[in-house]
């Protein structure tokens, strides 16, 4: 067994509490530890005389302890440790708060480095809470260099990690074996793995740090591309029913539509129809901006499937969205001889009539329902399909890997239990995916783009509204309702209690995310809660019907509210992000987003897409209590950009990949932000992976790589 993959406690001496903390951050073996890369670095590489220190500039000074003592301050009930450090150029005062043990760690006459930033206490220049390191002749790790800062957890500090990683590297670095082909290293001018891991933790210079980051990013992407390409090849070898193309059927259907398809819709539909006509399994992602018309493209594929005598499924993440898709398909397929059905946890319909659930399940099992629309209810054990040939999953990022694969796996079982063909798979998303993510996380999929909006769609006018103009915005809302329009108002959380995870419908700003562990409550003070806001708005607009919608409400109640809103019986709907995906209310002309700075650009764009679906001019008001220039600048981007793909690229840089692929739904390994934003490196890694698989499809000549790829495959399979 490779010593680098053995449990870490068997290779390095470590106490039980620290072992538990390492496990919490995902470190179980030496390999995990060596790949536990710093998130940032403090530049304390400049060692300068005390007399040349400048205010607010990070630096390291080297001297000796002239004096050190503790002093208790009774007013604040803390201990202040004060040290006077001397070098040949002068003296420097350093202070530490609530660290009384410092007088034991540092003695008068000790030689040491201090690293920090000079500031003023009154008129006196001081080092406040500086890093320190006794000089013993060994290489420094906390001062006098680029100092690594790691992702921490309670009781696991960067200082301890630096000590532990340096100790482990010193003992086991010689066992690190290269896993990339030598010719690839030379071709891409990459450092060796051993040197890269040493330099990523303790860089000797900015140049070597950049080279180490490039090498590890390339390896990360190369492994991911190998994994995805092997997966894609495996999927292409699977067999699915061939759904024959019926030109006259599709032409007649398209001509009957009350609107003209865009060029992007025609192209996407043709790509899908060509794919499903083959015996090789389709695995395609239909990616479209808000309002680009994905449903009608899905309808074309479902129509073709049903007319060939097969079953097709459309699965949505919420009851509301499933009901909406079902109603839309019934409208589009009016006059077609197709049996359509709806199955959610609370509702069962066959065509436009309610149906006992047991009876509908029998119809599905017998093949009597050609098109089935539903939610997670479709992947329950009691749902059996007769001849399922096409699975369409809307808002695919809302489902886990296991859930997305469940329909295909179930349909792949023949009646005698033996494997058979699997259905074609079409995933849909209204979140435009940055091209870097499309080449990485979705690298195993073929992609169809709907990057064109209907020509008659009016641009939504977007405004960032400061607090002093809130009342004016309310007056504007009142005038729109009086004209007959409807209003959406979106809040980030459900109620005003403690902001637990299940009470939030959005991710906080990046800076706030760092505070969540210990300061979640503080970070969410003052954030608008939908229940409280609903109560307040009822008083502001007493003449209108103001209703409430959020994720904790029961399905029948949510459906009742949405039906009333569709029928224009509700003037203003106050909601959480449950209205984010696919809700289609043509009469809604204004959307207000409270605490807009709490949402990512992509999500704000999704919300904005809930209006502007009819003939009326529509508006989006972004309310924010923040006065941070950075935050306001980010929101201003929405005023000038209507392009979801452009906003997606910005969101990737600002908020990270979780905004697009979720926290635990992709089934793929983590990929660093440096990798995900480097399109050139991604393309090189993908080409290198293609070259390797062309020469060595089974990776026989790369055993280390093969082991890691097989590990990834097992992980995803378990998902």
PAMAR-851373 format. One record per residue (C-alpha): residue in three letters; y, x, z negated. Coordinates in steps of 0.2 Angstrom, whole numbers, padded with zeros to 4 digits, always signed. Last residue first. Example, Ala and Ser with C-alpha at 12.3 -4.5 7.8 and 13.67 -1.06 7.14 Angstrom:
REM PAMAR-851373
SER-0005+0068-0036
ALA-0022+0062-0039
//
This chain:
REM PAMAR-851373
UNK+0046-0117+0029
UNK+0029-0109+0027
UNK+0029-0105+0045
UNK+0047-0097+0044
UNK+0041-0085+0030
UNK+0025-0081+0039
UNK+0035-0077+0055
UNK+0047-0066+0045
UNK+0032-0056+0038
UNK+0025-0055+0055
UNK+0041-0047+0061
UNK+0041-0035+0047
UNK+0024-0029+0050
UNK+0027-0028+0069
UNK+0042-0017+0066
UNK+0032-0005+0055
UNK+0017-0005+0068
UNK+0028-0001+0083
UNK+0016+0005+0096
UNK+0005-0011+0095
UNK+0021-0022+0097
UNK+0010-0036+0104
UNK+0022-0038+0119
UNK+0023-0019+0122
UNK+0033-0014+0138
UNK+0041-0031+0141
UNK+0043-0034+0122
UNK+0052-0017+0120
UNK+0064-0021+0134
UNK+0068-0038+0128
UNK+0071-0032+0111
UNK+0083-0018+0118
UNK+0092-0032+0128
UNK+0094-0043+0112
UNK+0101-0028+0102
UNK+0113-0023+0115
UNK+0119-0041+0117
UNK+0121-0043+0098
UNK+0131-0026+0097
UNK+0143-0032+0110
UNK+0145-0049+0102
UNK+0150-0041+0085
UNK+0154-0056+0074
UNK+0137-0060+0068
UNK+0132-0042+0064
UNK+0147-0038+0052
UNK+0144-0055+0044
UNK+0127-0050+0039
UNK+0112-0059+0045
UNK+0101-0068+0032
UNK+0083-0071+0037
UNK+0078-0087+0047
UNK+0072-0103+0040
UNK+0088-0111+0047
UNK+0090-0124+0033
UNK+0093-0115+0017
UNK+0112-0113+0016
UNK+0118-0122+0031
UNK+0118-0117+0049
UNK+0136-0119+0054
UNK+0147-0117+0039
UNK+0134-0106+0032
UNK+0138-0093+0045
UNK+0154-0087+0037
UNK+0170-0094+0031
UNK+0185-0086+0039
UNK+0177-0076+0054
UNK+0164-0090+0058
UNK+0178-0103+0056
UNK+0189-0094+0069
UNK+0174-0095+0082
UNK+0171-0113+0078
UNK+0190-0117+0080
UNK+0189-0110+0098
UNK+0173-0120+0101
UNK+0181-0136+0094
UNK+0195-0135+0107
UNK+0209-0146+0101
UNK+0220-0132+0095
UNK+0238-0132+0091
UNK+0239-0143+0076
UNK+0222-0137+0070
UNK+0228-0119+0069
UNK+0241-0125+0056
UNK+0228-0127+0044
UNK+0224-0108+0043
UNK+0242-0104+0042
UNK+0244-0116+0027
UNK+0230-0107+0018
UNK+0236-0090+0021
UNK+0254-0095+0016
UNK+0247-0101-0001
UNK+0257-0117-0005
UNK+0241-0127-0009
UNK+0242-0145-0013
UNK+0236-0150+0005
UNK+0236-0166+0015
UNK+0231-0164+0033
UNK+0236-0180+0043
UNK+0227-0184+0059
UNK+0234-0196+0072
UNK+0228-0207+0086
UNK+0236-0215+0101
UNK+0227-0231+0105
UNK+0214-0233+0119
UNK+0199-0230+0108
UNK+0190-0215+0102
UNK+0205-0206+0095
UNK+0199-0206+0077
UNK+0182-0200+0069
UNK+0185-0184+0079
UNK+0197-0178+0066
UNK+0183-0177+0053
UNK+0173-0166+0064
UNK+0188-0155+0067
UNK+0191-0154+0048
UNK+0173-0148+0047
UNK+0175-0135+0060
UNK+0191-0129+0052
UNK+0182-0127+0035
UNK+0186-0139+0021
UNK+0194-0136+0004
UNK+0211-0133+0012
UNK+0211-0151+0018
UNK+0214-0157+0000
UNK+0215-0175+0006
UNK+0211-0178+0024
UNK+0220-0193+0031
UNK+0213-0201+0047
UNK+0224-0213+0058
UNK+0219-0223+0074
UNK+0203-0232+0069
UNK+0200-0246+0082
UNK+0187-0236+0092
UNK+0176-0235+0077
UNK+0162-0222+0081
UNK+0154-0213+0066
UNK+0145-0198+0073
UNK+0145-0186+0058
UNK+0159-0184+0046
UNK+0159-0201+0039
UNK+0148-0196+0024
UNK+0162-0183+0021
UNK+0169-0193+0006
UNK+0177-0210+0010
UNK+0192-0221+0008
UNK+0192-0234+0021
UNK+0208-0243+0025
UNK+0210-0260+0034
UNK+0193-0268+0031
UNK+0188-0283+0041
UNK+0190-0274+0057
UNK+0172-0278+0063
UNK+0167-0260+0063
UNK+0174-0259+0045
UNK+0164-0274+0039
UNK+0148-0266+0047
UNK+0152-0250+0038
UNK+0154-0258+0021
UNK+0138-0268+0023
UNK+0129-0252+0028
UNK+0135-0243+0013
UNK+0130-0257+0002
UNK+0112-0258+0010
UNK+0110-0239+0008
UNK+0114-0238-0010
UNK+0130-0228-0015
UNK+0129-0210-0020
UNK+0135-0204-0003
UNK+0152-0212-0003
UNK+0162-0227+0004
UNK+0176-0236-0004
UNK+0187-0251+0003
UNK+0205-0255+0005
UNK+0209-0272+0011
UNK+0228-0273+0014
UNK+0243-0281+0005
UNK+0240-0271-0011
UNK+0243-0255-0001
UNK+0250-0243-0015
UNK+0239-0252-0029
UNK+0223-0251-0018
UNK+0228-0233-0014
UNK+0227-0228-0032
UNK+0209-0236-0035
UNK+0203-0228-0019
UNK+0210-0211-0024
UNK+0201-0212-0041
UNK+0184-0216-0033
UNK+0187-0203-0019
UNK+0191-0189-0030
UNK+0206-0178-0025
UNK+0205-0160-0032
UNK+0217-0158-0047
UNK+0205-0146-0056
UNK+0192-0139-0044
UNK+0194-0121-0047
UNK+0195-0123-0066
UNK+0179-0133-0066
UNK+0170-0120-0055
UNK+0176-0105-0066
UNK+0161-0096-0071
UNK+0149-0095-0056
UNK+0162-0104-0044
UNK+0175-0091-0045
UNK+0170-0081-0029
UNK+0169-0097-0019
UNK+0187-0100-0023
UNK+0192-0085-0012
UNK+0181-0091+0002
UNK+0188-0109+0002
UNK+0177-0122-0006
UNK+0162-0130+0003
UNK+0162-0148+0006
UNK+0155-0165-0001
UNK+0156-0161-0019
UNK+0148-0171-0034
UNK+0131-0165-0031
UNK+0136-0147-0035
UNK+0144-0152-0051
UNK+0163-0154-0052
UNK+0165-0161-0070
UNK+0171-0179-0069
UNK+0184-0185-0057
UNK+0173-0194-0045
UNK+0166-0192-0027
UNK+0173-0176-0021
UNK+0182-0169-0005
UNK+0192-0184-0001
UNK+0194-0193+0016
UNK+0205-0207+0021
UNK+0201-0217+0037
UNK+0213-0230+0043
UNK+0212-0245+0055
UNK+0224-0252+0068
UNK+0231-0269+0069
UNK+0250-0266+0072
UNK+0252-0269+0053
UNK+0239-0256+0050
UNK+0249-0243+0060
UNK+0265-0248+0050
UNK+0257-0246+0033
UNK+0250-0229+0039
UNK+0268-0223+0043
UNK+0274-0228+0027
UNK+0260-0219+0018
UNK+0265-0203+0028
UNK+0283-0205+0022
UNK+0277-0206+0004
UNK+0267-0190+0007
UNK+0282-0180+0013
UNK+0286-0170-0003
UNK+0268-0165-0005
UNK+0267-0156+0012
UNK+0259-0164+0027
UNK+0250-0153+0040
UNK+0251-0164+0056
UNK+0239-0167+0070
UNK+0242-0178+0085
UNK+0225-0183+0093
UNK+0224-0180+0112
UNK+0221-0195+0122
UNK+0204-0197+0130
UNK+0205-0204+0148
UNK+0198-0188+0155
UNK+0182-0189+0145
UNK+0180-0173+0135
UNK+0172-0157+0142
UNK+0162-0143+0134
UNK+0146-0152+0133
UNK+0135-0137+0133
UNK+0116-0136+0135
UNK+0107-0122+0126
UNK+0089-0115+0128
UNK+0083-0111+0111
UNK+0075-0095+0103
UNK+0092-0087+0101
UNK+0098-0101+0090
UNK+0102-0089+0075
UNK+0107-0075+0085
UNK+0113-0078+0103
UNK+0120-0095+0099
UNK+0128-0087+0083
UNK+0138-0075+0093
UNK+0143-0088+0105
UNK+0151-0098+0091
UNK+0142-0115+0089
UNK+0152-0131+0092
UNK+0147-0143+0078
UNK+0143-0160+0086
UNK+0124-0155+0086
UNK+0109-0161+0096
UNK+0091-0154+0095
UNK+0079-0159+0110
UNK+0061-0156+0107
UNK+0047-0159+0120
UNK+0032-0167+0111
UNK+0016-0157+0107
UNK+0000-0157+0117
UNK-0016-0158+0108
UNK-0024-0150+0092
UNK-0040-0158+0086
UNK-0040-0172+0073
UNK-0051-0184+0083
UNK-0036-0195+0086
UNK-0027-0180+0094
UNK-0014-0171+0082
UNK+0001-0164+0091
UNK+0011-0179+0087
UNK+0011-0175+0068
UNK+0016-0157+0072
UNK+0030-0162+0083
UNK+0037-0175+0071
UNK+0036-0162+0056
UNK+0045-0148+0065
UNK+0063-0153+0061
UNK+0058-0158+0043
UNK+0050-0141+0040
UNK+0065-0132+0047
UNK+0077-0142+0036
UNK+0087-0156+0043
UNK+0106-0158+0042
UNK+0108-0143+0055
UNK+0100-0155+0068
UNK+0115-0167+0069
UNK+0104-0178+0080
UNK+0086-0174+0082
UNK+0078-0179+0099
UNK+0059-0179+0100
UNK+0050-0182+0117
UNK+0032-0186+0121
UNK+0025-0197+0108
UNK+0009-0205+0114
UNK+0003-0217+0100
UNK+0014-0212+0085
UNK+0009-0213+0067
UNK+0021-0217+0053
UNK+0012-0219+0036
UNK+0014-0200+0031
UNK+0033-0201+0032
UNK+0042-0191+0045
UNK+0051-0206+0053
UNK+0058-0212+0036
UNK+0069-0196+0037
UNK+0080-0207+0048
UNK+0077-0218+0063
UNK+0077-0223+0081
UNK+0061-0227+0090
UNK+0060-0229+0109
UNK+0044-0235+0118
UNK+0038-0247+0104
UNK+0022-0255+0108
UNK+0013-0238+0108
UNK-0001-0244+0096
UNK+0005-0234+0081
UNK+0023-0239+0084
UNK+0018-0257+0085
UNK+0008-0255+0069
UNK+0022-0247+0060
UNK+0033-0261+0066
UNK+0022-0274+0058
UNK+0021-0265+0042
UNK+0040-0264+0041
UNK+0042-0282+0044
UNK+0054-0285+0059
UNK+0072-0288+0060
UNK+0078-0293+0077
UNK+0088-0284+0090
UNK+0074-0274+0098
UNK+0061-0272+0084
UNK+0070-0269+0068
UNK+0065-0261+0051
UNK+0077-0257+0037
UNK+0078-0249+0020
UNK+0070-0232+0022
UNK+0075-0232+0040
UNK+0065-0237+0056
UNK+0074-0245+0071
UNK+0065-0250+0087
UNK+0067-0251+0106
UNK+0055-0259+0118
UNK+0061-0255+0135
UNK+0061-0267+0150
UNK+0080-0262+0155
UNK+0092-0276+0156
UNK+0102-0270+0141
UNK+0098-0252+0139
UNK+0115-0246+0135
UNK+0119-0259+0123
UNK+0102-0257+0114
UNK+0105-0238+0114
UNK+0122-0240+0106
UNK+0115-0252+0092
UNK+0101-0240+0088
UNK+0113-0225+0088
UNK+0124-0234+0076
UNK+0110-0239+0065
UNK+0104-0221+0064
UNK+0121-0215+0060
UNK+0123-0227+0045
UNK+0106-0223+0039
UNK+0109-0205+0038
UNK+0102-0189+0046
UNK+0097-0195+0063
UNK+0081-0195+0072
UNK+0079-0201+0090
UNK+0061-0203+0095
UNK+0053-0206+0113
UNK+0036-0214+0117
UNK+0028-0212+0133
UNK+0024-0224+0148
UNK+0034-0215+0161
UNK+0048-0228+0159
UNK+0049-0224+0141
UNK+0052-0205+0144
UNK+0065-0207+0158
UNK+0075-0219+0147
UNK+0074-0207+0132
UNK+0081-0193+0143
UNK+0095-0204+0149
UNK+0099-0210+0132
UNK+0100-0192+0125
UNK+0114-0189+0138
UNK+0122-0206+0133
UNK+0122-0200+0115
UNK+0129-0183+0118
UNK+0146-0190+0124
UNK+0160-0177+0122
UNK+0168-0186+0107
UNK+0167-0171+0095
UNK+0162-0156+0104
UNK+0144-0154+0111
UNK+0129-0144+0109
UNK+0113-0150+0116
UNK+0100-0138+0110
UNK+0083-0136+0119
UNK+0065-0133+0115
UNK+0056-0140+0130
UNK+0037-0137+0130
UNK+0029-0131+0146
UNK+0021-0145+0156
UNK+0036-0148+0166
UNK+0046-0164+0169
UNK+0054-0162+0152
UNK+0063-0147+0157
UNK+0070-0154+0173
UNK+0076-0170+0164
UNK+0085-0159+0151
UNK+0094-0148+0163
UNK+0099-0163+0173
UNK+0106-0172+0158
UNK+0116-0156+0153
UNK+0124-0155+0171
UNK+0128-0173+0172
UNK+0136-0173+0154
UNK+0146-0157+0159
UNK+0152-0165+0175
UNK+0158-0180+0165
UNK+0149-0196+0166
UNK+0159-0211+0173
UNK+0162-0226+0162
UNK+0155-0244+0160
UNK+0137-0237+0164
UNK+0128-0246+0178
UNK+0129-0232+0190
UNK+0121-0220+0178
UNK+0106-0232+0176
UNK+0104-0235+0194
UNK+0104-0216+0197
UNK+0092-0213+0183
UNK+0079-0226+0189
UNK+0081-0220+0208
UNK+0078-0202+0203
UNK+0063-0205+0193
UNK+0058-0187+0186
UNK+0041-0186+0179
UNK+0038-0183+0160
UNK+0025-0169+0159
UNK+0017-0171+0142
UNK+0019-0155+0132
UNK+0010-0138+0132
UNK+0014-0123+0121
UNK+0016-0106+0131
UNK+0035-0109+0131
UNK+0035-0110+0112
UNK+0026-0094+0110
UNK+0038-0085+0122
UNK+0052-0092+0111
UNK+0045-0087+0095
UNK+0042-0069+0102
UNK+0060-0069+0108
UNK+0066-0076+0091
UNK+0057-0062+0081
UNK+0062-0048+0092
UNK+0080-0054+0092
UNK+0080-0055+0073
UNK+0072-0037+0072
UNK+0085-0030+0084
UNK+0099-0039+0075
UNK+0095-0032+0058
UNK+0092-0015+0066
UNK+0109-0015+0075
UNK+0117-0020+0059
UNK+0109-0006+0049
UNK+0114+0007+0062
UNK+0132+0000+0064
UNK+0134+0000+0045
UNK+0128+0018+0044
UNK+0139+0024+0058
UNK+0154+0015+0050
UNK+0150+0023+0033
UNK+0149+0040+0041
UNK+0166+0038+0048
UNK+0173+0032+0032
UNK+0167+0047+0023
UNK+0153+0054+0012
UNK+0146+0036+0010
UNK+0136+0032-0006
UNK+0127+0016-0004
UNK+0128+0014+0015
UNK+0127+0033+0017
UNK+0110+0034+0009
UNK+0103+0019+0018
UNK+0110+0026+0035
UNK+0103+0044+0032
UNK+0085+0037+0029
UNK+0086+0025+0043
UNK+0091+0038+0056
UNK+0109+0037+0063
UNK+0111+0028+0079
UNK+0117+0035+0096
UNK+0112+0019+0106
UNK+0101+0028+0118
UNK+0096+0041+0105
UNK+0090+0028+0092
UNK+0081+0018+0106
UNK+0072+0034+0112
UNK+0066+0037+0094
UNK+0059+0019+0092
UNK+0066+0010+0077
UNK+0055+0010+0061
UNK+0060+0027+0053
UNK+0051+0030+0037
UNK+0059+0031+0020
UNK+0047+0041+0008
UNK+0060+0055+0007
UNK+0072+0043-0001
UNK+0060+0040-0016
UNK+0067+0050-0031
UNK+0085+0053-0027
UNK+0086+0036-0019
UNK+0080+0027-0035
UNK+0092+0036-0046
UNK+0107+0033-0035
UNK+0101+0015-0034
UNK+0100+0013-0053
UNK+0117+0021-0057
UNK+0126+0012-0043
UNK+0118-0004-0048
UNK+0124-0001-0066
UNK+0142+0001-0060
UNK+0141-0013-0049
UNK+0137-0024-0063
UNK+0121-0035-0067
UNK+0123-0044-0084
UNK+0129-0060-0076
UNK+0127-0058-0057
UNK+0134-0046-0045
UNK+0136-0044-0026
UNK+0139-0025-0024
UNK+0155-0014-0025
UNK+0152+0004-0017
UNK+0164+0018-0022
UNK+0172+0028-0008
UNK+0174+0044-0017
UNK+0182+0053-0032
UNK+0176+0040-0044
UNK+0161+0029-0048
UNK+0146+0039-0040
UNK+0150+0057-0043
UNK+0138+0071-0036
UNK+0131+0082-0050
UNK+0141+0095-0059
UNK+0143+0086-0075
UNK+0160+0078-0074
UNK+0161+0063-0084
UNK+0165+0047-0075
UNK+0179+0034-0077
UNK+0184+0018-0068
UNK+0201+0012-0073
UNK+0205-0002-0085
UNK+0224+0000-0084
UNK+0230+0017-0078
UNK+0248+0018-0085
UNK+0266+0021-0080
UNK+0278+0017-0094
UNK+0293+0006-0090
UNK+0286-0010-0097
UNK+0268-0007-0093
UNK+0269-0001-0075
UNK+0255+0002-0063
UNK+0244+0016-0056
UNK+0229+0011-0048
UNK+0211+0016-0053
UNK+0199+0031-0053
UNK+0198+0042-0068
UNK+0188+0058-0067
UNK+0181+0068-0082
UNK+0181+0083-0092
UNK+0178+0080-0111
UNK+0191+0089-0123
UNK+0192+0074-0135
UNK+0177+0063-0133
UNK+0173+0049-0121
UNK+0158+0038-0123
UNK+0160+0035-0142
UNK+0178+0031-0140
UNK+0174+0020-0126
UNK+0163+0009-0137
UNK+0179-0001-0141
UNK+0179-0010-0124
UNK+0189-0025-0127
UNK+0204-0019-0116
UNK+0204-0002-0108
UNK+0220+0009-0107
UNK+0224+0025-0098
UNK+0240+0036-0101
UNK+0242+0051-0090
UNK+0249+0068-0094
UNK+0255+0083-0083
UNK+0252+0094-0068
UNK+0238+0105-0075
UNK+0228+0090-0080
UNK+0229+0079-0095
UNK+0222+0062-0100
UNK+0229+0052-0114
UNK+0217+0038-0119
UNK+0220+0021-0127
UNK+0207+0008-0131
UNK+0214-0009-0135
UNK+0203-0020-0146
UNK+0207-0039-0145
UNK+0212-0053-0157
UNK+0227-0058-0146
UNK+0239-0058-0161
UNK+0229-0046-0171
UNK+0230-0032-0159
UNK+0216-0019-0164
UNK+0219-0001-0159
UNK+0205+0011-0153
UNK+0208+0030-0150
UNK+0208+0044-0137
UNK+0217+0061-0136
UNK+0218+0075-0124
UNK+0203+0070-0113
UNK+0202+0081-0098
UNK+0207+0081-0080
UNK+0203+0074-0063
UNK+0213+0060-0055
UNK+0207+0047-0043
UNK+0218+0036-0032
UNK+0222+0018-0028
UNK+0241+0016-0023
UNK+0250+0003-0033
UNK+0263+0015-0040
UNK+0261+0033-0034
UNK+0252+0048-0043
UNK+0259+0065-0038
UNK+0261+0071-0056
UNK+0243+0066-0061
UNK+0236+0078-0048
UNK+0227+0070-0033
UNK+0209+0066-0029
UNK+0209+0054-0014
UNK+0191+0047-0012
UNK+0195+0032-0023
UNK+0193+0020-0009
UNK+0185+0005-0016
UNK+0171-0002-0006
UNK+0165-0019+0000
UNK+0149-0030+0000
UNK+0138-0016-0004
UNK+0120-0016+0004
UNK+0104-0022-0005
UNK+0094-0014+0009
UNK+0089+0000-0003
UNK+0085-0012-0017
UNK+0074-0024-0006
UNK+0064-0009+0000
UNK+0062-0003-0018
UNK+0054-0019-0022
UNK+0058-0036-0030
UNK+0077-0037-0027
UNK+0083-0055-0022
UNK+0098-0057-0033
UNK+0089-0066-0047
UNK+0075-0054-0046
UNK+0087-0040-0050
UNK+0093-0050-0065
UNK+0075-0052-0071
UNK+0071-0033-0069
UNK+0087-0029-0079
UNK+0081-0040-0094
UNK+0064-0032-0093
UNK+0069-0014-0094
UNK+0067-0003-0079
UNK+0057+0013-0075
UNK+0056+0014-0056
UNK+0040+0013-0046
UNK+0029+0000-0054
UNK+0044-0011-0060
UNK+0050-0012-0042
UNK+0035-0022-0037
UNK+0027-0012-0022
UNK+0035-0013-0005
UNK+0042+0005-0005
UNK+0026+0012-0012
UNK+0017+0006+0005
UNK+0000+0000+0000
//
